[in-house]
Amino acid sequence: MQEIATMIALLKAIPFGIFLSLLVALFMGSGGATGGMLAVHRLDVNLAQYGIDMKLYWSWYLFLGGTALSWFLLLMMGD
């Protein structure tokens, strides 16, 4: 039963990791910084058939770190 609760906490933590990564990378990337070890990259999303042309900033290291941080916080909160 504990393993199921741990996996559910991980699934709950993934959206928080996405939000944290997008938010921090947005401020760092729009300022022109790459974040050193964080490796912030600009992604160009161009879907002409839907009229979407966006620039997003992303860092896999921020995503993994933010997901791990929120996962541990959710595990500590318990039920």
N, C-alpha and C positions, 0 to 999 in steps of 0.2 A: 504494500500500500504506500510505503514511503517513496518508492521509486516513481510511482505514478504522480504523486504530489510534486516531486522534484522536476519531472518532465513538464508538467503543466505550468510550473513556475518559469521554466525556461521558455515555453511558448508565449507566456504572458510578457516576458522580458524583451522579446525580439522587437516589438513595436517601439518600446522605449529606447532601445539601442539605435533604431533607425532614426527616430526623432532627434536624439542627442547628436548623432553623427551629422545629420543634415543641418542642424542649427549651428553647431560649432564650426563645421566646414564652411558654411555660408559666410560667417563673419571672417574667418581666416582667409578663405579663397577670394572673397571680394576685395579684401585689402591687399591682395597680391602675394600673400605668404603661402608657402607650401607646408608650413608646420614642421619642417625638419623630418624627424622620424615618423610623424603622423602621415606624411605623404598625401596631402590633400590634392586631388586632381579635379579638373573641370571636365564635366561630361556634357557634350552637346546632344540634346534630344531634338531631332528634327523628324516629325511625322507630318509630311506635307498633306497627305490625304485627310488628316484630321485638323489641319491648321495649327499644329503645335510646333513651336520653335522655342525651346528653353535651354538655358544653361544651368546645370546643377553642379554643386561641389560635393565631393564624396571622399571619404577615407575609410578603407576597410579596417584599419587599426582602431580608429575611433568607434566604428560600429561594434567590433568585437569587444573592446574595452567597455563601452557603454552597456552592451548586452550583459557582460559578465557582472558589472557593477549592479545593474538593476536586478539581475538574477539572484545575487547574494542578498540584496535588500529584501526581495520578495521571500526568499527562504527564511531570513531572520524574522520577518513579520509573522510567519506561520499562518494558521487558519484564521 
